[in-house]
Amino acid sequence: MRHDGRPGRIVILNGAPRSGKSSIAAAIQAGFEAAWMNIGVDHVMGMTPAHLQPGIGLRPGGERPDLEPHVVTMYRAMYDSIAAHSRLGLNVVVDVGHHDAYSRPLNILPECARRLAGLPALFVGVRCPVEVVRERRRATWGTSGDAAVVLSWQREVHRPGIYDLEVDTSELIPGECADAVRQRLGDGPPPTALAELAAMPSVP
C-alpha cells in the first residue's frame, strides 16, 4: 500500500466464466508482496439486488434488454471505484467478463477504459479452451451447462482482443499466471491496451 502520492497499480483480468480469473486474482493477493484489493464481477453481483440480477454478469445474447441500462451504470460505478482505490494508493486486481453482445451494442469497455485514464492499469486476457471450461463447470455445478452459452461467452468476451498480456489457464496454474503478471508489471513496457480501447466509440 503506497503512502507517497503515487497511484496504486491496477490489473484487470478479462475472460469467460470458469476461465480461472478469480483463482488468478486470489494468487495475486496471496503471492504479491504489496497489498492488493480485489474488485470484480462476483463482488458487484453480491451487492446487486435480486430484481437486477445478474447485473454485470448478464450473459451474451441480449435476453434482458430491461437490465441493460443498469448494467451500464454498474460498470461505470465499478470502474470509478477501481480508479478511486488506485488514486488513494491501493493496488487493485479486477476479475471481469466484458462483452458487447447485448440487445444492441453498448460499447461499455471503451468508456470503462477512459475512467482509468492516467492510471497504471494492465489489461490481461484470461483464455481457456471451451472443453476445459465445460469440465470445470461440470466439476463445480454437476453439469457442463448449455454448450451454446459457453461458446457464446468464449466468442464474445475476447472481442476486440486488445490486451497487454494473455494467459491460458489450461497451460498455467493460477500461481504461474500471477507470476506472468508480476513479470509483465516489473519488466515489461508501459501498458497500452486500455488507451487503445479508450479511443474506441463510447456508449451511445
PyMOL commands that place a pseudoatom at each C-alpha (Angstrom):
pseudoatom trace, name=CA, resn=MET, resi=1, chain=A, elem=C, hetatm=0, pos=[0.000, 0.000, 0.000]
pseudoatom trace, name=CA, resn=ARG, resi=2, chain=A, elem=C, hetatm=0, pos=[1.534, 3.295, -1.103]
pseudoatom trace, name=CA, resn=HIS, resi=3, chain=A, elem=C, hetatm=0, pos=[1.570, 6.443, 1.015]
pseudoatom trace, name=CA, resn=ASP, resi=4, chain=A, elem=C, hetatm=0, pos=[3.769, 8.579, -1.265]
pseudoatom trace, name=CA, resn=GLY, resi=5, chain=A, elem=C, hetatm=0, pos=[1.066, 10.012, -3.508]
pseudoatom trace, name=CA, resn=ARG, resi=6, chain=A, elem=C, hetatm=0, pos=[1.647, 7.586, -6.366]
pseudoatom trace, name=CA, resn=PRO, resi=7, chain=A, elem=C, hetatm=0, pos=[-1.425, 5.712, -7.651]
pseudoatom trace, name=CA, resn=GLY, resi=8, chain=A, elem=C, hetatm=0, pos=[-1.765, 2.026, -6.967]
pseudoatom trace, name=CA, resn=ARG, resi=9, chain=A, elem=C, hetatm=0, pos=[-1.418, -0.432, -9.818]
pseudoatom trace, name=CA, resn=ILE, resi=10, chain=A, elem=C, hetatm=0, pos=[-4.454, -1.967, -11.491]
pseudoatom trace, name=CA, resn=VAL, resi=11, chain=A, elem=C, hetatm=0, pos=[-4.645, -5.434, -13.071]
pseudoatom trace, name=CA, resn=ILE, resi=12, chain=A, elem=C, hetatm=0, pos=[-7.847, -6.255, -14.949]
pseudoatom trace, name=CA, resn=LEU, resi=13, chain=A, elem=C, hetatm=0, pos=[-8.375, -9.961, -15.692]
pseudoatom trace, name=CA, resn=ASN, resi=14, chain=A, elem=C, hetatm=0, pos=[-10.879, -10.357, -18.530]
pseudoatom trace, name=CA, resn=GLY, resi=15, chain=A, elem=C, hetatm=0, pos=[-12.264, -13.737, -19.509]
pseudoatom trace, name=CA, resn=ALA, resi=16, chain=A, elem=C, hetatm=0, pos=[-15.238, -16.058, -19.678]
pseudoatom trace, name=CA, resn=PRO, resi=17, chain=A, elem=C, hetatm=0, pos=[-16.851, -17.577, -16.561]
pseudoatom trace, name=CA, resn=ARG, resi=18, chain=A, elem=C, hetatm=0, pos=[-14.806, -20.517, -15.195]
pseudoatom trace, name=CA, resn=SER, resi=19, chain=A, elem=C, hetatm=0, pos=[-11.733, -19.460, -17.177]
pseudoatom trace, name=CA, resn=GLY, resi=20, chain=A, elem=C, hetatm=0, pos=[-9.793, -19.060, -13.930]
pseudoatom trace, name=CA, resn=LYS, resi=21, chain=A, elem=C, hetatm=0, pos=[-9.888, -15.296, -13.340]
pseudoatom trace, name=CA, resn=SER, resi=22, chain=A, elem=C, hetatm=0, pos=[-10.838, -15.424, -9.667]
pseudoatom trace, name=CA, resn=SER, resi=23, chain=A, elem=C, hetatm=0, pos=[-8.128, -18.001, -8.935]
pseudoatom trace, name=CA, resn=ILE, resi=24, chain=A, elem=C, hetatm=0, pos=[-5.511, -15.751, -10.527]
pseudoatom trace, name=CA, resn=ALA, resi=25, chain=A, elem=C, hetatm=0, pos=[-6.832, -12.784, -8.535]
pseudoatom trace, name=CA, resn=ALA, resi=26, chain=A, elem=C, hetatm=0, pos=[-6.513, -14.824, -5.338]
pseudoatom trace, name=CA, resn=ALA, resi=27, chain=A, elem=C, hetatm=0, pos=[-2.961, -15.841, -6.304]
pseudoatom trace, name=CA, resn=ILE, resi=28, chain=A, elem=C, hetatm=0, pos=[-2.046, -12.187, -6.849]
pseudoatom trace, name=CA, resn=GLN, resi=29, chain=A, elem=C, hetatm=0, pos=[-3.435, -11.254, -3.446]
pseudoatom trace, name=CA, resn=ALA, resi=30, chain=A, elem=C, hetatm=0, pos=[-1.650, -14.135, -1.735]
pseudoatom trace, name=CA, resn=GLY, resi=31, chain=A, elem=C, hetatm=0, pos=[1.636, -14.075, -3.615]
pseudoatom trace, name=CA, resn=PHE, resi=32, chain=A, elem=C, hetatm=0, pos=[2.480, -10.435, -4.275]
pseudoatom trace, name=CA, resn=GLU, resi=33, chain=A, elem=C, hetatm=0, pos=[4.464, -8.589, -1.626]
pseudoatom trace, name=CA, resn=ALA, resi=34, chain=A, elem=C, hetatm=0, pos=[2.298, -5.466, -1.835]
pseudoatom trace, name=CA, resn=ALA, resi=35, chain=A, elem=C, hetatm=0, pos=[-1.341, -5.466, -0.692]
pseudoatom trace, name=CA, resn=TRP, resi=36, chain=A, elem=C, hetatm=0, pos=[-3.946, -5.834, -3.450]
pseudoatom trace, name=CA, resn=MET, resi=37, chain=A, elem=C, hetatm=0, pos=[-7.656, -5.100, -3.196]
pseudoatom trace, name=CA, resn=ASN, resi=38, chain=A, elem=C, hetatm=0, pos=[-9.975, -7.424, -5.159]
pseudoatom trace, name=CA, resn=ILE, resi=39, chain=A, elem=C, hetatm=0, pos=[-12.853, -5.808, -7.035]
pseudoatom trace, name=CA, resn=GLY, resi=40, chain=A, elem=C, hetatm=0, pos=[-14.751, -7.645, -9.742]
pseudoatom trace, name=CA, resn=VAL, resi=41, chain=A, elem=C, hetatm=0, pos=[-17.874, -9.218, -11.124]
pseudoatom trace, name=CA, resn=ASP, resi=42, chain=A, elem=C, hetatm=0, pos=[-18.590, -11.534, -8.176]
pseudoatom trace, name=CA, resn=HIS, resi=43, chain=A, elem=C, hetatm=0, pos=[-18.249, -8.718, -5.661]
pseudoatom trace, name=CA, resn=VAL, resi=44, chain=A, elem=C, hetatm=0, pos=[-20.515, -6.402, -7.656]
pseudoatom trace, name=CA, resn=MET, resi=45, chain=A, elem=C, hetatm=0, pos=[-23.090, -9.151, -8.189]
pseudoatom trace, name=CA, resn=GLY, resi=46, chain=A, elem=C, hetatm=0, pos=[-23.010, -9.779, -4.445]
pseudoatom trace, name=CA, resn=MET, resi=47, chain=A, elem=C, hetatm=0, pos=[-24.107, -6.181, -3.891]
pseudoatom trace, name=CA, resn=THR, resi=48, chain=A, elem=C, hetatm=0, pos=[-26.766, -6.252, -6.620]
pseudoatom trace, name=CA, resn=PRO, resi=49, chain=A, elem=C, hetatm=0, pos=[-30.419, -6.589, -5.515]
pseudoatom trace, name=CA, resn=ALA, resi=50, chain=A, elem=C, hetatm=0, pos=[-32.370, -9.594, -6.706]
pseudoatom trace, name=CA, resn=HIS, resi=51, chain=A, elem=C, hetatm=0, pos=[-34.526, -7.721, -9.216]
pseudoatom trace, name=CA, resn=LEU, resi=52, chain=A, elem=C, hetatm=0, pos=[-31.394, -6.502, -11.060]
pseudoatom trace, name=CA, resn=GLN, resi=53, chain=A, elem=C, hetatm=0, pos=[-29.583, -9.834, -11.091]
pseudoatom trace, name=CA, resn=PRO, resi=54, chain=A, elem=C, hetatm=0, pos=[-27.350, -10.943, -12.702]
pseudoatom trace, name=CA, resn=GLY, resi=55, chain=A, elem=C, hetatm=0, pos=[-26.292, -7.324, -13.192]
pseudoatom trace, name=CA, resn=ILE, resi=56, chain=A, elem=C, hetatm=0, pos=[-22.863, -7.061, -14.811]
pseudoatom trace, name=CA, resn=GLY, resi=57, chain=A, elem=C, hetatm=0, pos=[-22.832, -10.850, -15.025]
pseudoatom trace, name=CA, resn=LEU, resi=58, chain=A, elem=C, hetatm=0, pos=[-25.534, -10.694, -17.723]
pseudoatom trace, name=CA, resn=ARG, resi=59, chain=A, elem=C, hetatm=0, pos=[-24.513, -13.245, -20.336]
pseudoatom trace, name=CA, resn=PRO, resi=60, chain=A, elem=C, hetatm=0, pos=[-24.237, -12.611, -24.086]
pseudoatom trace, name=CA, resn=GLY, resi=61, chain=A, elem=C, hetatm=0, pos=[-27.417, -12.895, -26.119]
pseudoatom trace, name=CA, resn=GLY, resi=62, chain=A, elem=C, hetatm=0, pos=[-29.485, -9.794, -25.413]
pseudoatom trace, name=CA, resn=GLU, resi=63, chain=A, elem=C, hetatm=0, pos=[-32.169, -11.677, -23.487]
pseudoatom trace, name=CA, resn=ARG, resi=64, chain=A, elem=C, hetatm=0, pos=[-32.677, -8.969, -20.824]
pseudoatom trace, name=CA, resn=PRO, resi=65, chain=A, elem=C, hetatm=0, pos=[-32.765, -5.536, -22.502]
pseudoatom trace, name=CA, resn=ASP, resi=66, chain=A, elem=C, hetatm=0, pos=[-34.598, -4.229, -19.436]
pseudoatom trace, name=CA, resn=LEU, resi=67, chain=A, elem=C, hetatm=0, pos=[-31.429, -4.746, -17.376]
pseudoatom trace, name=CA, resn=GLU, resi=68, chain=A, elem=C, hetatm=0, pos=[-29.021, -3.197, -19.849]
pseudoatom trace, name=CA, resn=PRO, resi=69, chain=A, elem=C, hetatm=0, pos=[-29.249, 0.441, -18.654]
pseudoatom trace, name=CA, resn=HIS, resi=70, chain=A, elem=C, hetatm=0, pos=[-28.484, -0.787, -15.133]
pseudoatom trace, name=CA, resn=VAL, resi=71, chain=A, elem=C, hetatm=0, pos=[-25.563, -2.856, -16.413]
pseudoatom trace, name=CA, resn=VAL, resi=72, chain=A, elem=C, hetatm=0, pos=[-24.045, 0.259, -17.995]
pseudoatom trace, name=CA, resn=THR, resi=73, chain=A, elem=C, hetatm=0, pos=[-24.408, 2.193, -14.730]
pseudoatom trace, name=CA, resn=MET, resi=74, chain=A, elem=C, hetatm=0, pos=[-22.969, -0.658, -12.659]
pseudoatom trace, name=CA, resn=TYR, resi=75, chain=A, elem=C, hetatm=0, pos=[-19.903, -0.875, -14.880]
pseudoatom trace, name=CA, resn=ARG, resi=76, chain=A, elem=C, hetatm=0, pos=[-19.392, 2.875, -14.591]
pseudoatom trace, name=CA, resn=ALA, resi=77, chain=A, elem=C, hetatm=0, pos=[-19.651, 2.656, -10.816]
pseudoatom trace, name=CA, resn=MET, resi=78, chain=A, elem=C, hetatm=0, pos=[-17.283, -0.294, -10.617]
pseudoatom trace, name=CA, resn=TYR, resi=79, chain=A, elem=C, hetatm=0, pos=[-14.609, 1.391, -12.712]
pseudoatom trace, name=CA, resn=ASP, resi=80, chain=A, elem=C, hetatm=0, pos=[-14.979, 4.661, -10.805]
pseudoatom trace, name=CA, resn=SER, resi=81, chain=A, elem=C, hetatm=0, pos=[-14.393, 2.646, -7.622]
pseudoatom trace, name=CA, resn=ILE, resi=82, chain=A, elem=C, hetatm=0, pos=[-11.330, 0.984, -9.149]
pseudoatom trace, name=CA, resn=ALA, resi=83, chain=A, elem=C, hetatm=0, pos=[-9.958, 4.401, -10.109]
pseudoatom trace, name=CA, resn=ALA, resi=84, chain=A, elem=C, hetatm=0, pos=[-10.676, 5.804, -6.633]
pseudoatom trace, name=CA, resn=HIS, resi=85, chain=A, elem=C, hetatm=0, pos=[-8.816, 2.954, -4.942]
pseudoatom trace, name=CA, resn=SER, resi=86, chain=A, elem=C, hetatm=0, pos=[-5.824, 3.450, -7.224]
pseudoatom trace, name=CA, resn=ARG, resi=87, chain=A, elem=C, hetatm=0, pos=[-5.721, 7.215, -6.682]
pseudoatom trace, name=CA, resn=LEU, resi=88, chain=A, elem=C, hetatm=0, pos=[-5.585, 6.555, -2.949]
pseudoatom trace, name=CA, resn=GLY, resi=89, chain=A, elem=C, hetatm=0, pos=[-2.516, 4.379, -3.448]
pseudoatom trace, name=CA, resn=LEU, resi=90, chain=A, elem=C, hetatm=0, pos=[-4.222, 0.979, -3.300]
pseudoatom trace, name=CA, resn=ASN, resi=91, chain=A, elem=C, hetatm=0, pos=[-3.326, -1.747, -5.781]
pseudoatom trace, name=CA, resn=VAL, resi=92, chain=A, elem=C, hetatm=0, pos=[-6.416, -3.330, -7.351]
pseudoatom trace, name=CA, resn=VAL, resi=93, chain=A, elem=C, hetatm=0, pos=[-6.973, -6.649, -9.106]
pseudoatom trace, name=CA, resn=VAL, resi=94, chain=A, elem=C, hetatm=0, pos=[-10.233, -6.977, -11.040]
pseudoatom trace, name=CA, resn=ASP, resi=95, chain=A, elem=C, hetatm=0, pos=[-11.825, -10.125, -12.463]
pseudoatom trace, name=CA, resn=VAL, resi=96, chain=A, elem=C, hetatm=0, pos=[-14.470, -9.420, -15.070]
pseudoatom trace, name=CA, resn=GLY, resi=97, chain=A, elem=C, hetatm=0, pos=[-16.046, -10.749, -18.266]
pseudoatom trace, name=CA, resn=HIS, resi=98, chain=A, elem=C, hetatm=0, pos=[-16.556, -7.867, -20.678]
pseudoatom trace, name=CA, resn=HIS, resi=99, chain=A, elem=C, hetatm=0, pos=[-18.694, -8.460, -23.744]
pseudoatom trace, name=CA, resn=ASP, resi=100, chain=A, elem=C, hetatm=0, pos=[-20.845, -6.334, -26.016]
pseudoatom trace, name=CA, resn=ALA, resi=101, chain=A, elem=C, hetatm=0, pos=[-23.397, -8.935, -27.140]
pseudoatom trace, name=CA, resn=TYR, resi=102, chain=A, elem=C, hetatm=0, pos=[-26.420, -7.172, -25.666]
pseudoatom trace, name=CA, resn=SER, resi=103, chain=A, elem=C, hetatm=0, pos=[-29.695, -6.431, -27.462]
pseudoatom trace, name=CA, resn=ARG, resi=104, chain=A, elem=C, hetatm=0, pos=[-27.736, -3.590, -29.088]
pseudoatom trace, name=CA, resn=PRO, resi=105, chain=A, elem=C, hetatm=0, pos=[-24.078, -2.577, -28.841]
pseudoatom trace, name=CA, resn=LEU, resi=106, chain=A, elem=C, hetatm=0, pos=[-23.424, -0.685, -25.612]
pseudoatom trace, name=CA, resn=ASN, resi=107, chain=A, elem=C, hetatm=0, pos=[-19.670, -0.183, -26.076]
pseudoatom trace, name=CA, resn=ILE, resi=108, chain=A, elem=C, hetatm=0, pos=[-19.133, -0.290, -22.322]
pseudoatom trace, name=CA, resn=LEU, resi=109, chain=A, elem=C, hetatm=0, pos=[-15.465, -1.298, -22.372]
pseudoatom trace, name=CA, resn=PRO, resi=110, chain=A, elem=C, hetatm=0, pos=[-14.135, 1.860, -24.098]
pseudoatom trace, name=CA, resn=GLU, resi=111, chain=A, elem=C, hetatm=0, pos=[-15.895, 4.081, -21.571]
pseudoatom trace, name=CA, resn=CYS, resi=112, chain=A, elem=C, hetatm=0, pos=[-14.594, 1.975, -18.699]
pseudoatom trace, name=CA, resn=ALA, resi=113, chain=A, elem=C, hetatm=0, pos=[-11.088, 2.309, -20.113]
pseudoatom trace, name=CA, resn=ARG, resi=114, chain=A, elem=C, hetatm=0, pos=[-11.417, 6.081, -20.188]
pseudoatom trace, name=CA, resn=ARG, resi=115, chain=A, elem=C, hetatm=0, pos=[-12.350, 6.075, -16.494]
pseudoatom trace, name=CA, resn=LEU, resi=116, chain=A, elem=C, hetatm=0, pos=[-8.880, 4.690, -15.771]
pseudoatom trace, name=CA, resn=ALA, resi=117, chain=A, elem=C, hetatm=0, pos=[-7.039, 7.283, -17.897]
pseudoatom trace, name=CA, resn=GLY, resi=118, chain=A, elem=C, hetatm=0, pos=[-3.715, 8.265, -16.405]
pseudoatom trace, name=CA, resn=LEU, resi=119, chain=A, elem=C, hetatm=0, pos=[-3.616, 5.306, -14.010]
pseudoatom trace, name=CA, resn=PRO, resi=120, chain=A, elem=C, hetatm=0, pos=[-1.185, 2.354, -14.261]
pseudoatom trace, name=CA, resn=ALA, resi=121, chain=A, elem=C, hetatm=0, pos=[-3.631, -0.297, -15.483]
pseudoatom trace, name=CA, resn=LEU, resi=122, chain=A, elem=C, hetatm=0, pos=[-2.702, -3.607, -17.104]
pseudoatom trace, name=CA, resn=PHE, resi=123, chain=A, elem=C, hetatm=0, pos=[-5.374, -5.364, -19.199]
pseudoatom trace, name=CA, resn=VAL, resi=124, chain=A, elem=C, hetatm=0, pos=[-4.952, -9.147, -19.164]
pseudoatom trace, name=CA, resn=GLY, resi=125, chain=A, elem=C, hetatm=0, pos=[-6.810, -11.626, -21.349]
pseudoatom trace, name=CA, resn=VAL, resi=126, chain=A, elem=C, hetatm=0, pos=[-7.543, -14.877, -19.495]
pseudoatom trace, name=CA, resn=ARG, resi=127, chain=A, elem=C, hetatm=0, pos=[-8.108, -17.618, -22.041]
pseudoatom trace, name=CA, resn=CYS, resi=128, chain=A, elem=C, hetatm=0, pos=[-9.164, -21.219, -21.597]
pseudoatom trace, name=CA, resn=PRO, resi=129, chain=A, elem=C, hetatm=0, pos=[-10.384, -23.799, -24.169]
pseudoatom trace, name=CA, resn=VAL, resi=130, chain=A, elem=C, hetatm=0, pos=[-14.108, -24.454, -24.254]
pseudoatom trace, name=CA, resn=GLU, resi=131, chain=A, elem=C, hetatm=0, pos=[-13.742, -28.118, -23.314]
pseudoatom trace, name=CA, resn=VAL, resi=132, chain=A, elem=C, hetatm=0, pos=[-11.756, -27.211, -20.191]
pseudoatom trace, name=CA, resn=VAL, resi=133, chain=A, elem=C, hetatm=0, pos=[-14.328, -24.580, -19.183]
pseudoatom trace, name=CA, resn=ARG, resi=134, chain=A, elem=C, hetatm=0, pos=[-17.130, -27.121, -19.584]
pseudoatom trace, name=CA, resn=GLU, resi=135, chain=A, elem=C, hetatm=0, pos=[-15.246, -29.668, -17.461]
pseudoatom trace, name=CA, resn=ARG, resi=136, chain=A, elem=C, hetatm=0, pos=[-14.765, -27.055, -14.732]
pseudoatom trace, name=CA, resn=ARG, resi=137, chain=A, elem=C, hetatm=0, pos=[-18.461, -26.234, -14.831]
pseudoatom trace, name=CA, resn=ARG, resi=138, chain=A, elem=C, hetatm=0, pos=[-19.244, -29.946, -14.510]
pseudoatom trace, name=CA, resn=ALA, resi=139, chain=A, elem=C, hetatm=0, pos=[-16.878, -30.302, -11.556]
pseudoatom trace, name=CA, resn=THR, resi=140, chain=A, elem=C, hetatm=0, pos=[-18.333, -27.250, -9.779]
pseudoatom trace, name=CA, resn=TRP, resi=141, chain=A, elem=C, hetatm=0, pos=[-22.028, -27.469, -10.567]
pseudoatom trace, name=CA, resn=GLY, resi=142, chain=A, elem=C, hetatm=0, pos=[-22.512, -31.075, -11.693]
pseudoatom trace, name=CA, resn=THR, resi=143, chain=A, elem=C, hetatm=0, pos=[-23.337, -30.025, -15.247]
pseudoatom trace, name=CA, resn=SER, resi=144, chain=A, elem=C, hetatm=0, pos=[-21.358, -28.555, -18.097]
pseudoatom trace, name=CA, resn=GLY, resi=145, chain=A, elem=C, hetatm=0, pos=[-24.269, -26.256, -18.922]
pseudoatom trace, name=CA, resn=ASP, resi=146, chain=A, elem=C, hetatm=0, pos=[-25.628, -25.168, -22.266]
pseudoatom trace, name=CA, resn=ALA, resi=147, chain=A, elem=C, hetatm=0, pos=[-22.880, -25.601, -24.854]
pseudoatom trace, name=CA, resn=ALA, resi=148, chain=A, elem=C, hetatm=0, pos=[-24.201, -22.661, -26.867]
pseudoatom trace, name=CA, resn=VAL, resi=149, chain=A, elem=C, hetatm=0, pos=[-23.929, -20.349, -23.843]
pseudoatom trace, name=CA, resn=VAL, resi=150, chain=A, elem=C, hetatm=0, pos=[-20.353, -21.442, -23.120]
pseudoatom trace, name=CA, resn=LEU, resi=151, chain=A, elem=C, hetatm=0, pos=[-19.391, -20.947, -26.770]
pseudoatom trace, name=CA, resn=SER, resi=152, chain=A, elem=C, hetatm=0, pos=[-21.048, -17.548, -26.813]
pseudoatom trace, name=CA, resn=TRP, resi=153, chain=A, elem=C, hetatm=0, pos=[-19.057, -16.394, -23.795]
pseudoatom trace, name=CA, resn=GLN, resi=154, chain=A, elem=C, hetatm=0, pos=[-15.843, -17.684, -25.346]
pseudoatom trace, name=CA, resn=ARG, resi=155, chain=A, elem=C, hetatm=0, pos=[-16.578, -15.913, -28.622]
pseudoatom trace, name=CA, resn=GLU, resi=156, chain=A, elem=C, hetatm=0, pos=[-17.757, -12.577, -27.258]
pseudoatom trace, name=CA, resn=VAL, resi=157, chain=A, elem=C, hetatm=0, pos=[-15.654, -11.932, -24.175]
pseudoatom trace, name=CA, resn=HIS, resi=158, chain=A, elem=C, hetatm=0, pos=[-12.403, -11.532, -26.126]
pseudoatom trace, name=CA, resn=ARG, resi=159, chain=A, elem=C, hetatm=0, pos=[-13.670, -9.006, -28.647]
pseudoatom trace, name=CA, resn=PRO, resi=160, chain=A, elem=C, hetatm=0, pos=[-11.812, -6.899, -29.712]
pseudoatom trace, name=CA, resn=GLY, resi=161, chain=A, elem=C, hetatm=0, pos=[-8.992, -8.867, -28.054]
pseudoatom trace, name=CA, resn=ILE, resi=162, chain=A, elem=C, hetatm=0, pos=[-6.670, -5.936, -27.282]
pseudoatom trace, name=CA, resn=TYR, resi=163, chain=A, elem=C, hetatm=0, pos=[-4.529, -6.885, -24.283]
pseudoatom trace, name=CA, resn=ASP, resi=164, chain=A, elem=C, hetatm=0, pos=[-1.214, -6.086, -22.642]
pseudoatom trace, name=CA, resn=LEU, resi=165, chain=A, elem=C, hetatm=0, pos=[-0.792, -9.734, -21.651]
pseudoatom trace, name=CA, resn=GLU, resi=166, chain=A, elem=C, hetatm=0, pos=[-2.607, -13.014, -22.289]
pseudoatom trace, name=CA, resn=VAL, resi=167, chain=A, elem=C, hetatm=0, pos=[-2.510, -16.201, -20.223]
pseudoatom trace, name=CA, resn=ASP, resi=168, chain=A, elem=C, hetatm=0, pos=[-4.020, -19.640, -20.850]
pseudoatom trace, name=CA, resn=THR, resi=169, chain=A, elem=C, hetatm=0, pos=[-5.217, -21.338, -17.680]
pseudoatom trace, name=CA, resn=SER, resi=170, chain=A, elem=C, hetatm=0, pos=[-5.261, -24.756, -19.344]
pseudoatom trace, name=CA, resn=GLU, resi=171, chain=A, elem=C, hetatm=0, pos=[-1.470, -24.467, -19.598]
pseudoatom trace, name=CA, resn=LEU, resi=172, chain=A, elem=C, hetatm=0, pos=[-0.601, -22.479, -16.454]
pseudoatom trace, name=CA, resn=ILE, resi=173, chain=A, elem=C, hetatm=0, pos=[-1.804, -22.849, -12.869]
pseudoatom trace, name=CA, resn=PRO, resi=174, chain=A, elem=C, hetatm=0, pos=[-3.054, -19.681, -11.114]
pseudoatom trace, name=CA, resn=GLY, resi=175, chain=A, elem=C, hetatm=0, pos=[0.270, -19.034, -9.410]
pseudoatom trace, name=CA, resn=GLU, resi=176, chain=A, elem=C, hetatm=0, pos=[2.100, -19.224, -12.725]
pseudoatom trace, name=CA, resn=CYS, resi=177, chain=A, elem=C, hetatm=0, pos=[-0.396, -16.808, -14.275]
pseudoatom trace, name=CA, resn=ALA, resi=178, chain=A, elem=C, hetatm=0, pos=[0.183, -14.460, -11.341]
pseudoatom trace, name=CA, resn=ASP, resi=179, chain=A, elem=C, hetatm=0, pos=[3.937, -14.771, -11.919]
pseudoatom trace, name=CA, resn=ALA, resi=180, chain=A, elem=C, hetatm=0, pos=[3.431, -13.807, -15.572]
pseudoatom trace, name=CA, resn=VAL, resi=181, chain=A, elem=C, hetatm=0, pos=[1.510, -10.730, -14.421]
pseudoatom trace, name=CA, resn=ARG, resi=182, chain=A, elem=C, hetatm=0, pos=[4.243, -9.887, -11.908]
pseudoatom trace, name=CA, resn=GLN, resi=183, chain=A, elem=C, hetatm=0, pos=[6.928, -10.177, -14.594]
pseudoatom trace, name=CA, resn=ARG, resi=184, chain=A, elem=C, hetatm=0, pos=[4.945, -8.008, -17.014]
pseudoatom trace, name=CA, resn=LEU, resi=185, chain=A, elem=C, hetatm=0, pos=[4.446, -5.371, -14.332]
pseudoatom trace, name=CA, resn=GLY, resi=186, chain=A, elem=C, hetatm=0, pos=[8.097, -5.411, -13.372]
pseudoatom trace, name=CA, resn=ASP, resi=187, chain=A, elem=C, hetatm=0, pos=[9.947, -5.852, -16.644]
pseudoatom trace, name=CA, resn=GLY, resi=188, chain=A, elem=C, hetatm=0, pos=[7.501, -5.097, -19.424]
pseudoatom trace, name=CA, resn=PRO, resi=189, chain=A, elem=C, hetatm=0, pos=[6.881, -1.865, -21.300]
pseudoatom trace, name=CA, resn=PRO, resi=190, chain=A, elem=C, hetatm=0, pos=[4.200, 0.559, -20.106]
pseudoatom trace, name=CA, resn=PRO, resi=191, chain=A, elem=C, hetatm=0, pos=[0.708, -0.881, -20.749]
pseudoatom trace, name=CA, resn=THR, resi=192, chain=A, elem=C, hetatm=0, pos=[-1.140, 0.456, -23.798]
pseudoatom trace, name=CA, resn=ALA, resi=193, chain=A, elem=C, hetatm=0, pos=[-4.243, -1.756, -24.201]
pseudoatom trace, name=CA, resn=LEU, resi=194, chain=A, elem=C, hetatm=0, pos=[-6.668, 0.406, -22.241]
pseudoatom trace, name=CA, resn=ALA, resi=195, chain=A, elem=C, hetatm=0, pos=[-5.501, 3.555, -24.027]
pseudoatom trace, name=CA, resn=GLU, resi=196, chain=A, elem=C, hetatm=0, pos=[-6.273, 1.816, -27.342]
pseudoatom trace, name=CA, resn=LEU, resi=197, chain=A, elem=C, hetatm=0, pos=[-9.662, 0.739, -26.061]
pseudoatom trace, name=CA, resn=ALA, resi=198, chain=A, elem=C, hetatm=0, pos=[-10.387, 4.244, -24.722]
pseudoatom trace, name=CA, resn=ALA, resi=199, chain=A, elem=C, hetatm=0, pos=[-10.027, 5.603, -28.242]
pseudoatom trace, name=CA, resn=MET, resi=200, chain=A, elem=C, hetatm=0, pos=[-12.933, 3.457, -29.453]
pseudoatom trace, name=CA, resn=PRO, resi=201, chain=A, elem=C, hetatm=0, pos=[-16.536, 4.766, -29.523]
pseudoatom trace, name=CA, resn=SER, resi=202, chain=A, elem=C, hetatm=0, pos=[-18.302, 5.239, -26.203]
pseudoatom trace, name=CA, resn=VAL, resi=203, chain=A, elem=C, hetatm=0, pos=[-21.765, 4.215, -25.004]
pseudoatom trace, name=CA, resn=PRO, resi=204, chain=A, elem=C, hetatm=0, pos=[-24.379, 5.733, -27.379]
for i in range(1, 204): cmd.bond("trace and resi %d" % i, "trace and resi %d" % (i + 1))
show_as sticks, trace
zoom trace
